[in-house]
Amino acid sequence: MTAPLAPSSPAPSFIRPALGLLAGLGITALIVGPGIVIATLAMLRGVADPRAFRAAPEHLAVYLVIIAVGAFAGGLATARITVGRSFYTVFLMALVLFTSAMVFVLRGGESAQAEPRWFTWARAITVLVAALLGGFLERRRQASQ
């Protein structure tokens, strides 16, 4: 006589990681996009010719803070949606954000309207670190519960 079959575990699903990745990227875009627009409109207040406007270093620092908050929230959301799974999806989201920011670094060359070189590097590093930090802190919070 044979032993009864053990219940099979459910097949691994790619739906939750895919949704987590898309949600993290979407949350990042929803924070960064309007945040940059609002900050830029505030910086343009009182400027006579908006076409000649060039952001000062303190304005670029505000942009970096907005980008960091968006990437952090995206990493946190991705980690929360993919609870119980590996850190891979959060890492993938951070990598997507990093490679999209590195396009401007690798393109190089400063034109009259382009950001300074330090800002393009800082933006790429900021999205990578902020997304990983958001995901790491959420996973750590989940583990402590």
C-alpha angles and dihedrals in degrees: 000000000000127000117252115265115262114241109267120238116244116268113262110263126215093197098086096048091045092050090045091053093048092045092050092050091045094050090048091052093046091054100038099042100054091033092058092044093051092045092049092049089051091050091050092056108121095008111135098207114027092189090064093048116124118184116244121227092261089054090051089051088056088052090052091052091051091048091048093051091049095048091045092052091047092051091047093051093047091051091047094050093047095048112158093025134094125285088248096102093052089048090049092051091050090048092051091051091045095050092047089053092045090061089077092047094050094043088061127173121104119238126186093270099036124106120253118270094250090057095053091051092044091051092052093048093043096056092047096049096039095050093047091045092051091050093044094050092048092050090048090051090050092050092052093056 
